[in-house]
Amino acid sequence: MKSNNNLEDINGLDPESWEEMRELGHQMIDDMISFLKNIHHEPSWKEIPEDTKAYFKEDLPEVPQNSKKVYQEFKRYILPYNKGNIHPRFFAWVQGSGTLMGAYSEMLAAVMNPNVTIGEHAAMYVDEQVVKWCKQMLNYPNSSSGILLSGGSMANITGLTVARNSHANSIREYGIQKNNKKLVVYCSEETHSCITKAAEIIGIGNKFVRKIKTNSEYEMDCDKLLEQLLLDIKEGLQPFCIVATTGTVNTGAIDPLEDIYNICKKYNLWLHIDGAYGALAKLDPNIAPKLKYIELADSVAFDLHKWLHVPYELGCLLVKDADNHRSTFAITPNYLLQTERGKRISWRFRCH
């Protein structure tokens, strides 16, 4: 077979016409700017018509689709029926709106299409820098590690996995059945349901998630927490983690972090903070004193797509003990070995 060294003759995934795609891209940007500029004139939510829902039941296309036609379908069937969280009158749940600059950034990242777990390239340093900034925002130790994830639920699951392994370091080799004692995690009855899901996923089981009653301010009642903790110890169970919430979904309550921290220190428990909603309130000088003990937690999960309005989805987990974080997940097969030169591979496993 005759080789062809002329790259211009190799189409691959390139568009048939770069200029048509340039024109379409400009049209998309103009349309989206107008959409955001004028969205306050529209209702915050529109009911999806049945004929629109029927469009999404069409079969998989078997031939290439025209890009302009696909974009027109987007404008007709998708854009008018968005969730509404980008609207100034959207008050449901705890959801950020995104920004126009965030949308531009998404495009730039998609063009580069980087994998930030492997190789020596600039995107890895951006990822590392963002984690560093997250530490600085919460005044977390520079020696700690961190990872960017899809959101608070994944950040909490990851944090509880590190907490579990720190108290049962044989789990990676022998599984959770190696332990003679049942592990127990504590949180308030107002804690997000992802903590229960996390306990199920990492093998703790929801029966061993102790949901502690709250006080009149919907904060975890530390007297009841201590009572349950001592009862579990007496019954031969193994408490390993307390999850404190900074900003519950129902009321925005902040658990008594100092009291919970002192209990964790006394009984050698991991303090994990679910700050998905409210941890970044630490940037407000008026609220920061109440969130001081975030700095002392073993791990903290929070979202950047809420108060910081970063486009969905982006959460962060910070772990004080970087070695614990790495040992929970790291594995190095031969195709991920580091080299002295060339396309170097980092150990990071997306932990900084």
PEJOSUL-V647300 format. One record per backbone hydrogen bond with DSSP energy under -0.5 kcal/mol. NH is the residue of the N-H (numbers start at 0). CO is the residue of the C=O. E is the energy in kcal/mol with one decimal. If there is no record, write none. Layout:
NH_CO_E / NH_CO_E
//
This chain:
4_2_-0.5 / 6_4_-1.1 / 8_5_-1.7 / 9_6_-1.6 / 10_8_-0.8 / 13_10_-2.6 / 20_16_-1.7 / 21_17_-2.3 / 22_18_-2.4 / 23_19_-2.4 / 24_20_-2.6 / 25_21_-2.4 / 26_22_-2.1 / 27_23_-2.5 / 28_24_-2.3 / 29_25_-2.5 / 30_26_-2.7 / 31_27_-2.6 / 32_28_-2.2 / 33_29_-2.1 / 34_30_-2.4 / 35_31_-2.4 / 36_32_-2.6 / 37_33_-1.9 / 38_35_-0.6 / 40_37_-2.0 / 41_38_-1.7 / 48_46_-0.5 / 52_48_-2.0 / 53_49_-2.1 / 54_50_-1.1 / 55_51_-0.9 / 55_52_-0.6 / 56_53_-1.6 / 57_54_-1.3 / 69_65_-2.4 / 70_66_-2.2 / 71_67_-2.1 / 72_68_-2.1 / 73_69_-2.0 / 74_70_-2.2 / 75_71_-1.8 / 76_72_-3.0 / 77_72_-0.5 / 77_73_-1.9 / 78_73_-2.4 / 80_77_-1.4 / 81_78_-0.9 / 86_83_-2.2 / 89_86_-1.7 / 90_88_-0.7 / 95_304_-1.2 / 102_98_-1.9 / 103_99_-2.2 / 104_100_-2.4 / 105_101_-2.2 / 106_102_-1.7 / 107_103_-2.2 / 108_104_-2.7 / 109_105_-2.3 / 110_106_-2.2 / 111_107_-1.8 / 112_108_-2.6 / 113_108_-0.5 / 115_113_-0.6 / 117_114_-1.0 / 120_118_-0.8 / 123_120_-1.2 / 124_120_-0.8 / 124_121_-0.7 / 125_121_-1.8 / 126_122_-2.5 / 127_123_-2.3 / 128_124_-2.2 / 129_125_-2.5 / 130_126_-1.9 / 131_127_-2.1 / 132_128_-2.5 / 133_129_-2.1 / 134_130_-2.1 / 135_131_-2.1 / 136_132_-2.5 / 137_133_-1.5 / 138_135_-0.8 / 139_134_-3.1 / 143_140_-1.4 / 144_318_-2.8 / 146_316_-2.1 / 148_314_-2.4 / 154_150_-2.1 / 155_151_-2.7 / 156_152_-2.4 / 157_153_-2.4 / 158_154_-2.3 / 159_155_-2.5 / 160_156_-1.8 / 161_157_-2.0 / 162_158_-2.2 / 163_159_-2.7 / 164_160_-2.4 / 165_161_-2.0 / 166_162_-0.9 / 166_163_-0.9 / 167_163_-1.0 / 170_167_-1.9 / 172_169_-0.7 / 173_169_-2.9 / 174_170_-2.3 / 177_174_-1.3 / 178_175_-1.4 / 183_237_-1.9 / 184_207_-2.3 / 185_240_-2.1 / 186_209_-2.5 / 188_211_-2.4 / 190_187_-1.7 / 194_191_-1.8 / 196_192_-2.0 / 197_193_-2.5 / 198_194_-2.2 / 199_195_-1.9 / 200_196_-2.6 / 201_197_-2.6 / 202_199_-1.0 / 203_198_-2.2 / 204_198_-1.8 / 207_204_-1.7 / 208_205_-1.4 / 209_184_-2.9 / 209_207_-0.7 / 210_208_-0.8 / 211_186_-3.5 / 211_209_-1.0 / 214_218_-2.5 / 217_214_-2.0 / 220_212_-2.3 / 221_219_-0.8 / 224_220_-2.0 / 225_221_-2.5 / 226_222_-2.0 / 227_223_-2.3 / 228_224_-2.5 / 229_225_-2.5 / 230_226_-1.7 / 231_227_-2.3 / 232_228_-2.1 / 233_229_-2.2 / 234_230_-1.6 / 235_232_-1.5 / 236_231_-2.5 / 237_181_-3.3 / 238_236_-0.6 / 239_183_-2.4 / 240_183_-1.1 / 241_269_-2.6 / 242_185_-3.6 / 243_241_-0.7 / 243_271_-2.4 / 245_273_-2.0 / 246_244_-0.7 / 246_252_-2.1 / 247_252_-1.5 / 251_247_-2.0 / 254_244_-2.8 / 254_252_-0.5 / 256_254_-1.6 / 259_255_-2.1 / 260_256_-2.9 / 261_257_-2.2 / 262_258_-1.8 / 263_259_-2.3 / 264_260_-2.4 / 265_261_-2.1 / 266_262_-2.1 / 267_263_-0.5 / 267_264_-0.6 / 268_263_-2.6 / 269_239_-2.6 / 271_241_-2.4 / 271_269_-0.7 / 272_298_-2.2 / 273_243_-2.7 / 273_271_-0.5 / 274_272_-1.1 / 274_300_-2.7 / 277_245_-1.6 / 278_274_-1.9 / 280_277_-2.0 / 281_278_-1.9 / 282_279_-1.8 / 283_280_-2.0 / 284_282_-0.7 / 286_283_-1.3 / 287_283_-2.6 / 288_284_-0.5 / 289_286_-1.3 / 290_286_-0.8 / 290_287_-1.1 / 291_288_-1.1 / 293_290_-1.9 / 294_291_-1.6 / 295_292_-0.9 / 296_292_-0.6 / 296_293_-1.0 / 297_270_-1.6 / 298_270_-1.6 / 299_317_-2.1 / 300_272_-2.8 / 301_315_-2.3 / 302_275_-1.0 / 303_313_-2.5 / 304_313_-1.1 / 308_305_-1.5 / 309_303_-1.9 / 314_148_-2.8 / 315_301_-2.9 / 316_146_-2.4 / 317_299_-2.4 / 318_144_-2.7 / 319_297_-2.8 / 321_319_-1.0 / 324_320_-2.0 / 325_321_-2.5 / 326_322_-2.8 / 327_323_-1.3 / 328_324_-0.7 / 328_325_-1.0 / 329_325_-3.4 / 335_332_-2.1 / 336_333_-1.2 / 343_341_-2.1 / 350_347_-1.8 / 351_145_-1.7
//
